[in-house]
Amino acid sequence: MTNPLKGRIKAIEKLEKEFIKKAAVHLDDGDMYLIHMFLLGAAQRTLCQSRGFRHLIESKNFPSATVLLRTQIDTAMRMNALPLIQDRESSMKRLMANEVQFDRLTTMDGGKQERLTDAYLRKRLSAEHPWIDKVYTETSDFVHLSFRHLWTAVAGVEDETRTVRFALSGMDAQRPQSDYFEVCDAFAAVSKLAYTMILASWGPVRTPQENPDQDAA
């Protein structure tokens, strides 16, 4: 009988392999522009985080695995925002030159100019995928030092004597299997979102002749 946790880890690895296979088709697909380089960076980041997540779950390092879930959401939020950028190639040029950070880019939303801040990107992605909001909030507690990290060191609780045992080892002291199932399922769902958005954004780019502001790389 298949181990439920190992099955989930294998499913995440399968998503990686499927994405690499689909993304490889685009690498030989005509000219490459700055938006494609940005997408390559996103793809590499997403795959690296996925591989790291699998290893952390296998080594019972729940807090660090959860941080990677949070940063995987970060990638998905930015991929979801790419279609909102009006002059993408020009914006990518500014990003690559470190003239501006992603959260300084803007878009028009309902007749109002909006900055692509984390709060705005989270709102946009959660509007399409409501479950993202809860996962984002819970995983943010692990990104920043909080009392959530204390509970990962609890090795046992004795109700009769009202005592708590702690263990410092760099590994999860004690955690229900269901917690691992939940974080793996969330990671797989977020990764699938990121992969889908990266592939969807790899569409044709107008040539510099058609738009002088766009520069081929």
C-alpha positions as CSV (number, residue, x, y, z in Angstrom):
1,M,0.0,0.0,0.0
2,T,1.4,3.4,-1.0
3,N,2.5,5.7,1.8
4,P,0.1,8.8,1.6
5,L,2.9,11.3,2.3
6,K,5.3,9.7,-0.1
7,G,2.5,9.7,-2.7
8,R,2.1,13.4,-2.3
9,I,5.8,14.1,-2.6
10,K,5.9,12.0,-5.7
11,A,2.9,14.0,-7.1
12,I,4.8,17.2,-6.6
13,E,7.9,15.8,-8.3
14,K,5.7,14.7,-11.2
15,L,4.4,18.2,-11.6
16,E,8.0,19.4,-11.9
17,K,8.8,16.9,-14.6
18,E,5.6,17.7,-16.6
19,F,6.4,21.4,-16.4
20,I,10.0,21.0,-17.6
21,K,8.7,19.0,-20.5
22,K,6.2,21.6,-21.5
23,A,8.5,24.6,-20.9
24,A,11.3,23.0,-23.0
25,V,9.1,23.5,-26.1
26,H,9.2,27.2,-25.7
27,L,13.0,27.4,-25.5
28,D,13.3,26.8,-29.2
29,D,10.3,28.9,-30.1
30,G,11.7,31.9,-32.0
31,D,13.3,35.1,-30.6
32,M,13.7,35.6,-26.9
33,Y,12.8,38.9,-25.2
34,L,13.2,40.2,-21.7
35,I,9.8,38.9,-20.6
36,H,11.0,35.4,-21.6
37,M,14.1,35.8,-19.4
38,F,11.9,36.9,-16.5
39,L,9.7,33.9,-17.1
40,L,12.8,31.7,-17.1
41,G,13.8,33.1,-13.8
42,A,10.4,32.4,-12.4
43,A,10.4,28.9,-13.8
44,Q,13.8,28.1,-12.2
45,R,12.8,29.6,-8.9
46,T,9.6,27.6,-8.9
47,L,11.4,24.3,-9.7
48,C,14.1,24.9,-7.1
49,Q,11.6,25.7,-4.4
50,S,9.7,22.6,-5.3
51,R,12.7,20.4,-5.1
52,G,13.7,22.0,-1.8
53,F,10.2,21.6,-0.4
54,R,10.2,17.9,-1.1
55,H,13.5,17.4,0.7
56,L,12.4,19.4,3.7
57,I,9.2,17.4,4.1
58,E,11.2,14.2,3.8
59,S,13.6,15.4,6.5
60,K,10.7,16.5,8.8
61,N,11.5,20.2,8.7
62,F,8.0,21.6,8.6
63,P,8.8,25.3,9.4
64,S,11.2,25.6,6.5
65,A,9.0,23.7,4.1
66,T,6.2,26.1,5.0
67,V,8.4,29.1,4.2
68,L,8.9,27.7,0.7
69,L,5.2,27.3,0.3
70,R,4.9,31.0,1.1
71,T,7.5,32.0,-1.5
72,Q,5.8,29.7,-4.0
73,I,2.7,31.8,-3.5
74,D,4.8,34.9,-4.1
75,T,5.8,33.6,-7.5
76,A,2.3,32.7,-8.4
77,M,1.1,36.2,-7.4
78,R,3.7,37.9,-9.7
79,M,2.9,35.5,-12.6
80,N,-0.8,36.3,-12.2
81,A,0.1,40.0,-12.4
82,L,2.1,39.9,-15.7
83,P,-1.0,40.4,-17.9
84,L,-1.8,43.5,-15.9
85,I,1.4,45.3,-17.0
86,Q,0.7,47.5,-20.0
87,D,4.2,47.7,-21.4
88,R,5.7,44.5,-20.2
89,E,9.0,44.6,-22.2
90,S,9.8,48.1,-21.1
91,S,9.0,47.2,-17.5
92,M,11.2,44.1,-17.7
93,K,14.0,46.2,-18.9
94,R,13.7,48.5,-15.9
95,L,13.5,45.5,-13.5
96,M,16.6,43.9,-15.0
97,A,18.6,47.1,-14.7
98,N,17.5,47.4,-11.1
99,E,15.9,50.7,-11.8
100,V,12.7,49.6,-10.1
101,Q,11.4,46.9,-7.9
102,F,8.4,44.8,-8.9
103,D,6.1,46.5,-6.4
104,R,6.8,49.8,-8.0
105,L,5.3,48.8,-11.3
106,T,1.7,49.9,-11.8
107,T,-1.5,48.9,-13.6
108,M,-4.9,50.5,-14.3
109,D,-7.7,48.8,-12.4
110,G,-11.2,50.3,-12.6
111,G,-9.9,53.6,-13.9
112,K,-7.5,53.8,-10.9
113,Q,-3.7,53.4,-11.0
114,E,-2.6,50.6,-8.7
115,R,0.9,49.7,-7.6
116,L,1.7,46.0,-7.8
117,T,2.3,45.6,-4.1
118,D,2.1,42.2,-2.3
119,A,-1.2,43.3,-0.8
120,Y,-2.7,44.1,-4.3
121,L,-1.2,40.9,-5.9
122,R,-2.6,38.8,-3.1
123,K,-6.0,40.4,-3.5
124,R,-6.0,39.8,-7.3
125,L,-5.0,36.1,-6.9
126,S,-7.3,35.4,-4.0
127,A,-10.2,36.8,-6.1
128,E,-9.8,33.9,-8.5
129,H,-8.6,31.4,-6.0
130,P,-10.1,32.2,-2.5
131,W,-8.1,29.5,-0.7
132,I,-4.9,31.4,-1.4
133,D,-5.7,34.1,1.2
134,K,-5.8,31.7,4.1
135,V,-2.7,29.8,3.1
136,Y,-0.8,33.1,2.6
137,T,-1.8,34.4,6.1
138,E,-0.8,31.1,7.8
139,T,2.5,30.7,6.0
140,S,3.5,34.3,6.6
141,D,3.8,33.5,10.3
142,F,6.7,31.1,9.4
143,V,8.4,33.7,7.2
144,H,8.6,36.2,10.0
145,L,9.7,35.1,13.5
146,S,6.6,34.5,15.6
147,F,5.3,32.2,18.3
148,R,4.3,29.7,15.6
149,H,8.0,28.6,15.7
150,L,7.7,27.8,19.4
151,W,5.0,25.2,18.8
152,T,7.3,23.3,16.4
153,A,9.6,22.6,19.3
154,V,6.9,21.0,21.5
155,A,7.8,17.3,21.9
156,G,5.0,16.4,24.2
157,V,2.3,17.6,26.6
158,E,1.3,15.9,29.8
159,D,-2.2,17.0,30.9
160,E,-2.1,15.4,34.4
161,T,1.1,17.1,35.5
162,R,0.5,20.2,33.3
163,T,4.0,20.0,31.8
164,V,5.3,20.5,28.4
165,R,8.4,18.9,26.9
166,F,10.5,20.8,24.3
167,A,13.1,19.5,21.9
168,L,15.7,21.5,20.0
169,S,17.1,19.5,17.1
170,G,16.3,21.3,13.8
171,M,13.6,18.6,13.1
172,D,10.0,18.5,13.9
173,A,9.6,17.3,17.5
174,Q,6.0,16.1,17.0
175,R,3.5,16.8,14.3
176,P,0.4,15.0,13.0
177,Q,0.6,13.4,9.6
178,S,-2.4,15.4,8.6
179,D,-0.3,18.6,8.8
180,Y,2.1,17.2,6.3
181,F,-0.7,16.2,4.0
182,E,-2.2,19.6,4.2
183,V,1.0,21.5,3.4
184,C,1.9,19.2,0.6
185,D,-1.6,19.5,-1.0
186,A,-1.3,23.3,-0.7
187,F,2.2,23.3,-2.2
188,A,1.1,21.1,-5.2
189,A,-1.9,23.4,-5.9
190,V,0.2,26.6,-5.7
191,S,2.9,25.1,-7.9
192,K,0.4,24.0,-10.5
193,L,-0.9,27.6,-10.6
194,A,2.6,29.0,-11.0
195,Y,3.5,26.5,-13.8
196,T,0.2,27.2,-15.6
197,M,0.7,31.0,-15.5
198,I,4.3,30.8,-16.6
199,L,3.4,28.7,-19.7
200,A,0.4,31.0,-20.4
201,S,2.6,34.1,-20.3
202,W,5.0,32.6,-22.8
203,G,3.0,34.0,-25.7
204,P,4.2,35.9,-28.8
205,V,5.9,39.2,-28.2
206,R,5.6,42.0,-30.7
207,T,8.8,42.7,-32.5
208,P,10.8,45.9,-31.9
209,Q,9.7,47.1,-35.3
210,E,6.1,46.9,-34.1
211,N,6.9,48.4,-30.8
212,P,10.1,50.5,-30.5
213,D,10.1,50.2,-26.7
214,Q,10.6,46.4,-26.8
215,D,14.2,45.2,-27.1
216,A,15.1,41.6,-28.1
217,A,17.6,39.9,-25.8
